């Protein structure tokens, strides 16, 4: 008891906290297995990569060196 007459809460170490978190996760079924929901809808091609492109200019660093 403290000087105010209140009980001191118990100290919880990491092992007990991890155990509690694991038990809570199992009780809530928080990590369900992924489910296959059917075929994906194909995304139309936007045509962004149809033609190869050349890099323009040079790589530039403010100090003039790579390292």
C-alpha positions in Angstrom: 0.0 0.0 0.0 1.1 3.5 -0.6 0.9 6.4 1.8 -2.5 7.3 0.4 -4.0 4.0 1.1 -4.1 2.9 -2.5 -2.8 -0.5 -3.6 0.3 -0.3 -5.8 -0.3 -1.8 -9.3 1.7 -4.9 -10.1 4.7 -4.5 -12.3 4.3 -6.3 -15.6 7.4 -7.5 -17.4 7.8 -7.9 -21.1 7.3 -11.6 -21.1 3.9 -11.3 -19.5 2.9 -8.4 -21.8 3.9 -10.5 -24.9 1.9 -13.4 -23.6 -1.1 -11.3 -22.9 -0.9 -9.7 -26.4 -0.6 -13.2 -28.0 -3.6 -14.5 -26.1 -5.6 -11.4 -27.0 -4.7 -11.8 -30.7 -5.8 -15.4 -30.7 -9.1 -14.6 -28.9 -9.9 -11.9 -31.5 -8.7 -14.0 -34.4 -6.7 -10.9 -35.5 -4.4 -12.8 -38.0 -6.7 -14.6 -40.3 -5.3 -16.6 -43.2 -5.5 -14.8 -46.6 -8.4 -15.9 -48.8 -8.6 -16.3 -52.5 -11.6 -14.2 -53.6 -11.7 -15.1 -57.2 -10.1 -13.8 -60.4 -8.6 -10.4 -60.6 -10.0 -7.7 -62.9 -7.5 -6.9 -65.6 -6.2 -3.3 -65.6 -6.1 -1.7 -69.1 -2.7 -0.8 -70.4 -2.1 3.0 -70.3 0.6 2.8 -73.0 3.2 4.6 -70.9 6.0 2.2 -71.7 5.4 1.4 -75.3 8.3 3.3 -76.7 11.8 3.3 -75.1 13.1 6.7 -74.0 16.6 8.1 -73.8 17.9 9.9 -70.8 18.5 13.6 -71.3 21.4 15.4 -69.8 24.0 14.2 -67.3 23.7 13.1 -63.7 24.6 16.1 -61.5 25.6 16.2 -57.9 26.2 19.6 -56.2 29.8 18.7 -55.2 30.8 17.3 -58.6 31.8 13.8 -57.4 29.9 10.6 -56.8 31.6 9.8 -53.5 
